[in-house]
Amino acid sequence: MGDNQQQTVVALNQLIEAGKDSELACTSGASEVRDAQLRDILTSTAESYRASVAELQSLVRTLGGDPADRGSMNGTLFRGWMAFRHMLQPNNDDAVLGMCEHEEDAARREYQSVMMKPLPPEASAALQRQYDALKQHHERIHAMRGMQIH
């Protein structure tokens, strides 16, 4: 594997970790929120991240690399903090949305960074499509924060 391919694999694996972090945050959030509409939104968002991660893992394999299969250490620590916070403040849907929004912010920054690097055309196209979907998910979750949904 050449240097460019290796750099692409490393960058895609960073996106896989960020995607897994967002997926896990949304899955966890869906199990914690009281509002059924929020639960549905978080569940569908998690499924979207799961599909994006699978696509990225496939790209990494195509490039001859070993794809990441879990989230980042920072994501794990943050979800642990949020679980602790949820124990102190249960039934706080807005806090759950904040956790998901935080993970999506991290993923968005990671995508922006990777998309600035030279990538194979198939990877660039996939990342742009995934980034556009990520922005839509983020905007929807951001809009839900602070709203009283009943």
N, C-alpha and C positions, 0 to 999 in steps of 0.2 A: 504494500500500500504506500503510495507516494505521500509527501508532506501535505499537499493540498487536500487529499482525501482524508488523511488523519486529522487535519484541522477541522474539516467538515464533520467528521464523526464526533469529535469532541464537542463541537458547537451543537450538533443535533442531540447529543446525549444531555447537554445542559437544558435544552428545551424539553426533552422527555422528563427530566426531573421536575422542571417547573410545571409541566402539564400534569404530572402525577400529583404534585402538591395541590394544584387547583382542583383536580378530580377528587382527591381525598377530602379537601376542605368542603367541597360542595356535597359530597356523600355524607360526611359527618354532619354538616349543617342541615341537610334534609331530614336526618333522623332526630334533630333537636328542635326544629321549629314547630310551632303549634298550628300555624296557618297552612291549610291544605294547598292554597295557590302557591305560596312560597315553596312548599315541599316539592310540588310539581316542577317549578322553575329550577330549583337546585338539582333535582334529580335529572332533568333533561340537560342541564349544563354539565353535570358530571359525566353523563353519557357522551356528550360532545367531546369533552376532554379525553375520555377513554378512547374514542375513535381517532382523535388527533395523535395521541400517544402511539397507538397501534400503527398508524401510518408512518410516523417518525421512526419507529423501531424497524419497520420494513425498509425504509430508506437507508438506515444504518447498516442493515444486513446486506443490502444491495451494494453498498460501498465497501463491503468486506470487513465491517466492524462488528463489535459486540454491543448491542443496544443496552442502555440502562433499563432497569426494571423496577425502580423505586424512586420515591421523591428525594428531595435534598434533606440534609441534616437540619438546615434552618427551618424548612417547612415542618419537619417533625417536631422540632422544639416549639414552633409557633402553635401548632395544633395542640400540643400538650398544655401550653399556656392557656389556650382558649378553652380546653376541656376543664381546666381548673377554674377559670373565670366563670364558665357555665355552671359549675357546682355552686359557686358563690351567688350567682345571679341567674337562676333558672328562668325559663319562660321569657327570655329577652331575644325576640326574633331579630331586632335591629342589631344586636351585638353579633349574632350569627352571620347576618348579612355583611357586617363589617369585617369579619374574619374572611369570608369568601372574597370580598372586594380586595382585601389586603393581598391575598394569594394571587388574584387576577392581576393586580398592579405589578407584582413581582414577575409574573409570566409575561406581561406586556413589555416590561423593560427588557427582559431576556430576549424576546422575539425581536424587538427593535435593534438590539445589539447584534444579534446573529444575522439579521437581514442586511446589515451593512457590510458583511463579509462577502468575499467572492464565493459563490456557491454554484453547484451544477444547476442547470436550468430546471430540472424536475424538482429539485429541492426548493429552489426559489419560488416556483409556482405553488407548491404545497404550502410553504410557509406564508406566502401572501394570503392564500385562501384561509388558512388557519388563523392568521392574525386578524383578518376581517371578522371572522366568527367570534374570536376572543373579544374584540372591541364591542360587538353587539351584546354578548353576554355581560360584559362589564357594565355597559350603559344600562341594561335592563336591571341588573342587581343594584347599581348605584341609584337608579330612579326609585327602587323599592325601599331604600333605606329611609327611615324616618316617617314612612307612611303608615297610617293605621289601616291595616287591611283586615276587614272582618266581613 
